Amino acid sequence: MTTDKPAGNGGDPAPRLSGDLGRRAALRRQQLGLTREEVAARAAASPGYVQYVEENPARPGIGFLLRLAGALDTTVAELVGSTADLPPGLGAAAVRPEVLALGPGECRELLGSHGVGRVAVVLDGVPAVFPVNYTVDGEVIAYRTHTGSGPAAAAGRAAALEVDHLDEAFSQGWSVLATGPAEAVTAFDRIRRLEENAFSAPWVGGGHYQWIAIRPTRLTGRRIRVPGAPGAPAGG
């Protein structure tokens, strides 16, 4: 890991001027409602170093950038500004992209690599979609929510949970859709196991004590990739 350390001038500390990377990282952290301590824990770094990166024109190594991007649920390209000139969602299609169907095993692996998705449920005859923090427990996908909330209404019904990862800088990404019956988790031992294995705490704060579990009867997904692009997997 390499960084630009503050340069002194006659023994005085250099002014704390944030670089583009620091501004983007700080803005993303604030959008997610995270503290520096929470980002540091996710990125396996010290809170002081996260503060340094946010407030100074630092040049971290690629290892830290990858961990920071994962902690902020974004990409290295977004953090360093490779997509700054493109409005969200308007990345150009790549030349000769490959669209690959993902098998159930690959879908489970990708589900286990993330912690935020969208759950879809029909409320009063109207489809509704809610972002949720989720965790994978064996064959079950579970998320926490408020009792009586929209996501909690999935209990006792068929529901769907979608997870994706998009990299507009390279016009590639993947998405996974899990569908199946949902139920409220009430057994104490199951709740404790889910709490212990949770990928992250709910981003919107406390009060989310109701666990809803989806047992997928169908797992489907697809990957759009550009051969040779950074981050493109060697296989399907």
Backbone torsions as a table, in degrees:
resi	resn	phi	psi	omega
1	MET	NA	128.0	178.4
2	THR	-120.0	145.5	-179.6
3	THR	-140.6	159.9	168.7
4	ASP	-89.1	112.9	178.3
5	LYS	-82.9	150.1	178.2
6	PRO	-59.6	133.1	-179.6
7	ALA	-93.5	127.9	179.3
8	GLY	-80.3	159.7	178.3
9	ASN	-135.4	97.6	-177.2
10	GLY	66.2	30.3	179.4
11	GLY	89.5	-10.1	178.3
12	ASP	-86.5	142.9	178.4
13	PRO	-67.5	148.4	178.0
14	ALA	-69.4	151.8	176.9
15	PRO	-61.0	146.2	-177.3
16	ARG	-89.2	93.5	-179.1
17	LEU	-111.2	119.5	-178.3
18	SER	-73.0	138.7	172.7
19	GLY	-88.4	179.4	-178.9
20	ASP	-60.4	-42.6	178.7
21	LEU	-58.7	-46.9	-178.6
22	GLY	-62.6	-41.5	179.7
23	ARG	-64.7	-42.5	180.0
24	ARG	-67.1	-41.1	179.8
25	ALA	-64.4	-43.4	-179.6
26	ALA	-65.6	-41.4	179.4
27	LEU	-63.8	-44.5	179.9
28	ARG	-63.2	-42.1	178.9
29	ARG	-60.2	-43.1	-180.0
30	GLN	-67.4	-36.6	177.4
31	GLN	-62.0	-35.2	-179.3
32	LEU	-84.5	-7.6	-179.6
33	GLY	71.2	31.3	-177.6
34	LEU	-102.3	149.1	171.9
35	THR	-87.0	165.9	176.3
36	ARG	-63.4	-35.1	179.1
37	GLU	-63.3	-39.7	179.9
38	GLU	-68.4	-41.1	177.6
39	VAL	-64.7	-42.2	-179.9
40	ALA	-61.0	-41.6	179.2
41	ALA	-63.9	-40.7	179.3
42	ARG	-67.7	-34.9	-174.9
43	ALA	-94.0	5.6	-179.3
44	ALA	54.3	49.4	179.7
45	ALA	-136.5	174.3	177.6
46	SER	-89.1	146.9	176.4
47	PRO	-57.0	-33.7	179.1
48	GLY	-64.0	-36.9	-179.8
49	TYR	-72.8	-37.7	175.5
50	VAL	-60.3	-41.8	177.6
51	GLN	-63.1	-42.9	179.5
52	TYR	-60.0	-44.1	-179.9
53	VAL	-64.2	-38.9	-179.1
54	GLU	-68.9	-32.5	-169.6
55	GLU	-105.6	-2.5	-177.5
56	ASN	-135.3	156.1	177.5
57	PRO	-75.8	68.9	-176.0
58	ALA	-82.8	159.9	174.9
59	ARG	-128.5	79.0	-178.9
60	PRO	-67.3	160.9	174.4
61	GLY	-72.2	166.2	-175.3
62	ILE	-65.4	-30.5	179.4
63	GLY	-61.4	-47.3	178.6
64	PHE	-67.3	-38.8	179.2
65	LEU	-60.1	-41.2	178.9
66	LEU	-64.2	-42.3	179.7
67	ARG	-68.2	-38.8	179.2
68	LEU	-65.9	-42.0	178.4
69	ALA	-62.4	-41.5	177.6
70	GLY	-64.7	-40.2	179.7
71	ALA	-63.9	-31.3	-178.3
72	LEU	-99.6	10.4	178.0
73	ASP	51.6	49.7	178.5
74	THR	-144.3	-163.6	-179.2
75	THR	-120.1	159.6	175.4
76	VAL	-60.1	-38.5	179.7
77	ALA	-59.6	-40.1	178.2
78	GLU	-66.2	-41.8	-177.1
79	LEU	-66.1	-39.3	-176.9
80	VAL	-89.4	-2.4	172.5
81	GLY	92.6	16.6	-179.8
82	SER	-66.2	-19.9	-178.8
83	THR	-112.8	16.4	-173.3
84	ALA	-62.2	-28.1	-176.6
85	ASP	-88.1	-0.8	-178.0
86	LEU	-110.9	125.3	172.3
87	PRO	-61.2	149.0	-179.2
88	PRO	-54.7	133.8	176.6
89	GLY	88.5	-2.5	-176.2
90	LEU	-111.8	24.6	175.6
91	GLY	-61.7	138.8	-178.1
92	ALA	-71.9	147.6	176.3
93	ALA	-66.2	141.2	-179.8
94	ALA	-78.6	163.4	175.3
95	VAL	-80.1	128.3	178.7
96	ARG	52.8	53.7	176.3
97	PRO	-71.0	154.3	175.6
98	GLU	-107.6	132.0	176.1
99	VAL	-110.2	115.4	-173.1
100	LEU	-117.2	132.0	173.2
101	ALA	-77.9	137.7	-178.9
102	LEU	-100.3	137.4	176.6
103	GLY	-78.7	168.4	-179.1
104	PRO	-56.3	-39.3	179.8
105	GLY	-63.9	-43.3	177.6
106	GLU	-65.7	-37.5	178.4
107	CYS	-62.3	-43.8	179.6
108	ARG	-63.9	-39.8	179.2
109	GLU	-63.2	-42.5	179.5
110	LEU	-69.6	-38.2	176.2
111	LEU	-59.1	-39.0	-178.8
112	GLY	-74.3	-10.1	-177.6
113	SER	-93.0	-5.0	-177.2
114	HIS	-129.7	172.6	-178.4
115	GLY	-136.8	4.2	179.8
116	VAL	-129.9	131.0	178.1
117	GLY	-146.5	-169.7	179.2
118	ARG	-127.1	127.0	178.3
119	VAL	-102.2	136.0	-179.0
120	ALA	-114.8	133.8	179.8
121	VAL	-148.7	151.8	178.7
122	VAL	-93.7	122.1	179.3
123	LEU	-116.9	118.1	-179.8
124	ASP	53.7	40.0	177.7
125	GLY	79.9	2.1	-177.8
126	VAL	-116.7	126.6	177.4
127	PRO	-64.2	140.1	178.1
128	ALA	-138.0	146.5	-178.3
129	VAL	-127.7	134.3	-177.2
130	PHE	-132.3	134.9	172.9
131	PRO	-74.2	139.7	-179.1
132	VAL	-142.0	151.4	166.0
133	ASN	-86.3	129.3	-175.9
134	TYR	-129.8	165.9	174.1
135	THR	-138.8	154.3	178.9
136	VAL	-105.6	126.8	-180.0
137	ASP	-127.6	93.2	-176.7
138	GLY	65.9	-119.5	179.8
139	GLU	-91.1	1.2	-173.7
140	VAL	-108.4	142.8	171.8
141	ILE	-110.7	125.4	-175.1
142	ALA	-129.2	149.2	177.4
143	TYR	-141.4	155.0	179.6
144	ARG	-99.4	146.7	179.1
145	THR	-158.8	175.9	174.6
146	HIS	-78.6	140.8	171.1
147	THR	-60.7	131.4	179.9
148	GLY	86.3	0.1	179.4
149	SER	-81.7	173.4	177.2
150	GLY	-59.0	-50.3	178.4
151	PRO	-60.6	-31.4	179.5
152	ALA	-68.4	-23.7	-178.9
153	ALA	-69.0	-8.9	177.5
154	ALA	-67.8	-24.1	-177.6
155	ALA	-58.4	131.7	180.0
156	GLY	82.9	6.5	-179.3
157	ARG	-131.4	170.7	169.7
158	ALA	-77.5	136.5	-178.0
159	ALA	-138.7	166.8	177.8
160	ALA	-134.7	142.3	174.8
161	LEU	-126.2	127.5	-177.9
162	GLU	-117.1	136.0	178.0
163	VAL	-130.3	139.1	177.8
164	ASP	-146.4	166.3	174.3
165	HIS	-143.5	119.9	-176.6
166	LEU	-119.3	137.0	175.7
167	ASP	-122.6	92.4	-175.9
168	GLU	-67.5	-22.9	-179.9
169	ALA	-61.9	-33.9	-178.6
170	PHE	-115.9	9.8	176.4
171	SER	54.1	46.9	179.1
172	GLN	-144.4	166.0	-179.2
173	GLY	166.8	-171.9	179.5
174	TRP	-150.1	160.9	175.0
175	SER	-145.5	146.9	179.3
176	VAL	-131.8	136.5	178.7
177	LEU	-122.6	123.0	177.1
178	ALA	-113.4	127.5	179.2
179	THR	-127.4	145.7	179.4
180	GLY	166.0	178.9	-179.4
181	PRO	-70.5	144.8	178.8
182	ALA	-114.1	150.2	179.0
183	GLU	-145.3	152.3	173.6
184	ALA	-78.0	133.9	178.9
185	VAL	-88.1	122.6	-177.3
186	THR	-121.2	-20.3	-178.9
187	ALA	-69.9	130.9	-174.9
188	PHE	-60.5	-42.2	-177.2
189	ASP	-65.6	-35.9	177.6
190	ARG	-69.4	-40.9	178.6
191	ILE	-62.4	-44.3	180.0
192	ARG	-62.6	-40.8	179.3
193	ARG	-64.8	-40.7	178.6
194	LEU	-65.4	-40.7	178.3
195	GLU	-61.7	-42.3	-177.2
196	GLU	-69.2	-31.7	-175.2
197	ASN	-101.0	5.8	-176.9
198	ALA	-59.3	135.6	-179.4
199	PHE	-65.4	-39.1	179.5
200	SER	-157.9	163.1	174.3
201	ALA	-76.4	154.6	178.3
202	PRO	-56.5	131.6	-176.5
203	TRP	-67.7	-24.9	-176.4
204	VAL	-87.3	4.3	175.5
205	GLY	106.1	-164.8	-174.1
206	GLY	-80.2	-175.7	179.4
207	GLY	88.9	-1.3	179.7
208	HIS	-95.7	89.0	-174.5
209	TYR	-109.3	-10.0	-178.7
210	GLN	-92.1	118.7	176.2
211	TRP	-92.6	132.5	174.1
212	ILE	-115.9	129.3	-178.2
213	ALA	-113.6	133.2	174.9
214	ILE	-110.6	126.4	175.7
215	ARG	-104.0	100.6	-172.4
216	PRO	-63.4	132.2	169.6
217	THR	-100.0	-9.8	178.3
218	ARG	-149.1	130.1	176.5
219	LEU	-125.1	120.4	178.9
220	THR	-133.7	156.3	178.8
221	GLY	-169.0	167.7	175.7
222	ARG	-149.8	155.6	179.3
223	ARG	-126.2	132.1	171.5
224	ILE	-106.5	121.4	-177.8
225	ARG	-135.7	159.3	177.4
226	VAL	-116.9	112.1	-178.9
227	PRO	-53.9	129.8	178.0
228	GLY	89.9	-10.9	179.8
229	ALA	-73.9	148.6	176.7
230	PRO	-55.9	133.4	177.8
231	GLY	88.5	-8.0	-179.6
232	ALA	-72.5	128.6	-179.4
233	PRO	-69.1	153.3	-179.5
234	ALA	-71.7	-32.6	-179.6
235	GLY	-109.1	-167.2	179.7
236	GLY	-70.6	NA	NA
